[in-house]
Amino acid sequence: MTWPDDESAYGPEHFEGICSETLERVVDKRTGRTRLQWKKIGRANEPLDLLVYSLACVSHLGVPFLLGEAELIQQARSAHERLPHAA
């Protein structure tokens, strides 16, 4: 996940997507036990999914790996920004 230099690239839809789920306590009617369940409260959760996947990647690979790859990541970002569809 990257945070753009121009923060206006993230509009309200992005933040609604990050906040699109909430954790609720639910009582199982059959057993009477309480469990936690994610409830979707927004219409799209792709930004939330990307955030979770990014955090999992950092957790798995570690920050030193990502810092070591920072130059390659910046080159890929620059190449992506040069593409016609990246405005």
C-alpha positions as CSV (number, residue, x, y, z in Angstrom):
1,M,0.0,0.0,0.0
2,T,1.3,3.4,-0.8
3,W,0.2,6.8,0.3
4,P,0.2,9.2,-2.6
5,D,2.1,12.5,-2.5
6,D,-1.2,14.2,-3.5
7,E,-3.6,13.1,-0.7
8,S,-6.6,14.3,-2.8
9,A,-6.1,11.0,-4.7
10,Y,-8.0,9.3,-1.8
11,G,-11.6,10.4,-1.8
12,P,-14.5,9.6,0.5
13,E,-15.1,6.3,-1.3
14,H,-11.6,5.1,-0.2
15,F,-12.2,5.8,3.4
16,E,-15.7,4.4,3.3
17,G,-14.2,1.2,2.0
18,I,-11.6,1.0,4.8
19,C,-14.4,1.4,7.3
20,S,-16.8,-1.0,5.6
21,E,-16.8,-3.7,8.2
22,T,-17.2,-3.8,12.0
23,L,-16.7,-6.6,14.5
24,E,-19.8,-7.6,16.4
25,R,-20.6,-9.9,19.2
26,V,-23.3,-12.4,18.2
27,V,-25.1,-14.9,20.5
28,D,-25.6,-18.3,18.9
29,K,-29.3,-19.1,19.4
30,R,-28.7,-22.8,19.4
31,T,-25.8,-23.0,21.9
32,G,-26.1,-19.6,23.7
33,R,-22.4,-19.0,23.2
34,T,-21.1,-15.6,22.2
35,R,-18.8,-15.3,19.2
36,L,-17.3,-12.5,17.1
37,Q,-18.5,-11.9,13.6
38,W,-17.5,-9.4,11.0
39,K,-20.5,-7.4,9.7
40,K,-20.4,-5.5,6.4
41,I,-21.7,-1.9,7.0
42,G,-20.4,-0.3,3.8
43,R,-20.9,-1.1,0.1
44,A,-17.3,-1.9,-0.9
45,N,-14.4,-3.2,1.1
46,E,-11.6,-3.5,-1.5
47,P,-9.5,-0.7,0.2
48,L,-9.8,-2.6,3.5
49,D,-8.8,-5.8,1.8
50,L,-5.7,-4.1,0.3
51,L,-4.8,-2.7,3.6
52,V,-5.0,-6.1,5.3
53,Y,-3.0,-7.8,2.5
54,S,-0.3,-5.1,2.8
55,L,0.0,-5.5,6.5
56,A,0.2,-9.2,6.1
57,C,3.0,-8.8,3.6
58,V,5.0,-6.5,5.9
59,S,4.4,-8.9,8.8
60,H,5.6,-11.9,6.7
61,L,8.5,-10.4,4.9
62,G,9.6,-7.9,7.6
63,V,10.4,-4.3,7.4
64,P,14.1,-4.8,6.6
65,F,13.2,-6.7,3.5
66,L,10.9,-3.9,2.3
67,L,13.5,-1.2,3.1
68,G,16.0,-3.2,1.1
69,E,13.6,-3.3,-1.8
70,A,12.6,0.4,-1.6
71,E,14.6,1.4,-4.7
72,L,12.9,-1.3,-6.8
73,I,9.5,-0.3,-5.4
74,Q,10.2,3.3,-6.4
75,Q,11.3,2.3,-9.9
76,A,8.1,0.2,-10.3
77,R,6.0,3.2,-9.1
78,S,7.7,5.6,-11.5
79,A,7.2,3.1,-14.4
80,H,3.5,2.8,-13.5
81,E,3.0,6.5,-13.4
82,R,4.4,6.8,-16.9
83,L,1.7,4.5,-18.2
84,P,-1.1,6.2,-20.2
85,H,-3.9,5.0,-17.8
86,A,-2.1,6.3,-14.7
87,A,-3.3,9.8,-14.3
